[in-house]
Amino acid sequence: MSTFRGFPAEGMQFFKKLKKNNTREWFLEHKAEYEEHVKAPMEQFVAALNAKLMDAAPTHVTDPKKAIYRLYRDTRFSKDKTPYKTHVAATFRHNALDKHASAGLYVGVSPEQIEVAGGVYMPGPDEIPLLRNLFAEKHETIAKLANTKSFKALLGEWQGQQLKRIPRGFPEDHPAEALLRRKQWYFYVTLDPSIATTPKLFQEIWKRFQVAIPMLEILNQPILQNKRKN
């Protein structure tokens, strides 16, 4: 069992206050609260997940400094100019592949919701053809895994942007047509935010990570093979 017992209640209170006072001046006055009640617990959370990944998926073990997203928002192309995120999040990518272009795991925690995801979020022009060929060839294996009772109950259905028509090069009646039309391939669910301050947070996140790992291994196979060739 993990020793991570959940975030302190003060951590979720910090985000509620930050949402109402999202300015640099306010944050600097309350930075110590963030460091103690959000940043430090998140590092402990990531360390606890890494301890489990060490056995289940060692290639996804990620240094907390690299796993945890910065609190600062990128406001360059956004109408919303508030400087800080009101959630804390981390990603566990394959350590030999690019962060979002390959299959990885994600968790986000806020007072509004707990987010859990697994899959490929931002594949580039090199990865998309590789993944489409994978789905064309191994759609039965992939569907069998995605349609298991535990997978559907814990991670739901495929998510992400998709094309209106099947890409050129594949027959319109291909049995993997729904997957071949996608430009992103991931699973995403939200959980009750009340678990954020309890040991159940770790239990529920790890349960979903564990189910997602075999799918990540399949998705990363062609990307890894292509990298080794080059």
C-alpha positions in Angstrom: 0.0 0.0 0.0 1.1 3.6 -0.7 2.1 5.8 2.1 0.5 8.8 0.3 -2.6 9.7 2.2 -4.0 12.4 0.0 -3.5 16.2 -0.3 -4.0 18.3 2.8 -7.3 20.1 2.9 -5.3 23.3 2.8 -4.0 22.4 -0.6 -7.5 22.4 -2.1 -8.4 25.6 -0.2 -5.3 27.2 -1.7 -6.7 26.6 -5.2 -10.1 27.9 -4.3 -8.5 31.1 -3.0 -6.2 31.3 -6.1 -9.2 31.1 -8.4 -10.6 34.2 -6.8 -7.3 36.0 -6.6 -5.3 34.9 -9.6 -2.7 37.6 -9.7 1.1 37.5 -9.2 0.9 39.8 -6.2 -1.5 37.5 -4.4 0.4 34.4 -5.3 3.7 35.8 -4.0 2.1 36.6 -0.7 0.8 33.0 -0.4 3.6 31.1 -2.1 4.6 29.4 1.1 1.1 27.9 1.3 1.5 26.5 -2.2 4.9 25.1 -1.5 3.7 23.3 1.7 0.2 22.2 0.8 0.4 21.6 -3.0 3.9 21.3 -4.4 5.4 19.1 -1.6 2.4 16.7 -1.5 2.3 16.5 -5.3 6.0 15.5 -5.3 5.1 12.8 -2.7 2.2 11.6 -4.9 4.4 11.3 -7.9 7.0 9.5 -5.9 4.4 7.0 -4.7 3.2 6.4 -8.3 6.8 6.0 -9.4 7.3 3.3 -6.8 4.4 1.3 -8.3 5.5 2.0 -11.9 9.0 0.7 -11.1 7.5 -2.8 -11.1 4.6 -2.4 -13.6 6.1 -0.1 -16.2 9.7 1.0 -15.4 10.1 2.9 -18.7 7.4 5.4 -17.4 9.1 6.2 -14.1 9.6 10.0 -14.2 11.5 12.3 -12.0 9.0 14.5 -10.1 10.7 17.6 -11.4 10.0 16.5 -15.0 6.7 14.9 -14.3 4.9 17.8 -12.6 3.6 20.6 -14.8 4.5 24.2 -14.0 1.8 26.2 -12.2 2.4 29.1 -14.6 0.0 29.3 -17.5 1.1 30.1 -21.1 -1.0 33.1 -21.8 0.6 34.1 -25.2 -2.3 32.8 -27.3 -5.1 32.9 -24.8 -7.8 35.6 -24.0 -7.5 34.5 -20.4 -4.5 36.3 -19.0 -4.6 34.9 -15.5 -1.1 33.8 -14.7 -1.7 30.6 -12.7 -3.4 27.2 -13.2 -5.9 26.3 -10.5 -4.9 22.6 -10.6 -1.8 20.5 -10.2 -0.9 17.8 -12.7 1.8 15.3 -13.7 2.5 13.2 -16.7 4.5 9.9 -16.9 5.8 9.5 -20.4 7.9 6.7 -21.9 11.4 7.8 -21.0 12.8 7.1 -24.4 10.1 9.0 -26.3 8.8 12.5 -26.7 6.5 13.8 -23.9 3.1 14.1 -25.7 3.9 12.5 -29.1 4.0 9.0 -27.5 1.7 7.1 -25.1 1.9 8.1 -21.5 -0.1 8.6 -18.3 -1.6 11.8 -16.8 -3.2 12.8 -13.5 -4.6 16.2 -12.5 -6.0 17.3 -9.2 -8.2 20.3 -8.4 -11.1 21.2 -6.1 -13.4 20.7 -9.1 -12.3 17.3 -10.4 -9.7 14.6 -10.5 -8.5 13.9 -14.0 -7.0 10.6 -15.2 -5.8 9.9 -18.8 -3.7 7.5 -20.7 -2.7 7.4 -24.4 -1.3 9.6 -27.1 -2.3 13.2 -26.8 -0.3 15.2 -29.3 1.1 12.8 -32.0 3.1 14.6 -34.7 3.4 13.9 -38.4 5.9 11.2 -37.8 3.8 9.4 -35.2 0.3 9.6 -36.8 1.0 7.3 -39.8 2.8 4.8 -37.5 -0.2 4.6 -35.2 -2.8 4.3 -38.0 -0.8 1.4 -39.4 -0.8 -0.1 -36.0 -4.6 0.1 -35.7 -5.0 -1.2 -39.2 -2.9 -4.3 -38.4 -3.7 -5.0 -34.7 -7.3 -3.6 -34.4 -8.6 -6.9 -33.0 -6.0 -7.1 -30.2 -6.5 -3.4 -29.4 -10.3 -3.7 -29.4 -10.2 -6.8 -27.2 -8.2 -4.9 -24.6 -10.2 -1.7 -24.8 -13.5 -3.6 -24.5 -12.7 -5.6 -21.4 -15.0 -5.0 -18.5 -12.3 -3.5 -16.3 -10.9 -1.2 -19.0 -14.3 0.3 -19.9 -15.3 0.7 -16.3 -12.1 2.5 -15.3 -11.1 4.4 -18.4 -14.2 4.6 -20.6 -14.0 5.1 -24.4 -11.5 6.4 -26.9 -11.2 10.2 -26.8 -9.6 12.9 -29.0 -10.0 14.8 -32.3 -11.0 12.9 -35.4 -11.4 13.4 -39.1 -14.8 13.2 -40.8 -13.6 10.6 -43.3 -11.2 7.7 -43.2 -7.6 8.8 -44.3 -6.4 8.1 -47.8 -4.8 4.7 -48.2 -7.4 2.8 -46.0 -10.6 1.2 -47.3 -13.8 2.9 -46.2 -15.1 -0.3 -44.8 -12.0 -1.1 -42.7 -13.0 -2.7 -39.4 -10.8 -0.2 -37.5 -12.4 2.8 -39.4 -13.4 4.6 -36.2 -9.8 4.5 -34.9 -8.2 5.3 -38.2 -10.1 8.5 -38.4 -8.7 9.8 -35.2 -5.8 12.3 -34.8 -5.5 11.6 -31.0 -5.8 8.3 -29.2 -6.3 8.5 -25.5 -8.7 7.7 -22.7 -9.8 10.3 -20.2 -12.1 10.2 -17.2 -12.8 12.5 -14.2 -13.4 11.4 -10.6 -15.1 12.9 -7.6 -12.8 15.7 -6.2 -13.7 14.8 -2.7 -11.1 11.9 -2.8 -8.3 14.4 -3.3 -7.7 14.6 0.5 -8.0 10.9 1.2 -5.9 7.7 0.6 -8.6 6.8 -2.0 -6.9 9.3 -4.4 -3.9 7.1 -4.9 -5.9 3.9 -5.0 -8.2 5.2 -7.7 -5.4 6.7 -9.8 -3.2 3.6 -9.6 -6.1 1.3 -10.4 -6.6 3.2 -13.7 -2.9 3.5 -14.5 -2.5 -0.2 -14.0 -5.3 -1.0 -16.5 -3.9 1.6 -19.1 -0.3 0.3 -19.1 -0.8 -2.7 -21.5 -2.5 -0.3 -24.0 0.4 2.1 -23.7 2.9 -0.7 -24.5 1.0 -1.5 -27.7 0.7 2.1 -28.7 4.4 2.8 -28.2 5.6 -0.2 -30.1 5.7 1.3 -33.6 7.1 4.6 -32.3 9.9 2.9 -30.5 10.7 0.7 -33.5 10.8 3.7 -35.7 13.2 5.6 -33.3 15.5 2.6 -33.2 15.7 2.6 -37.0 16.6 6.2 -37.1 
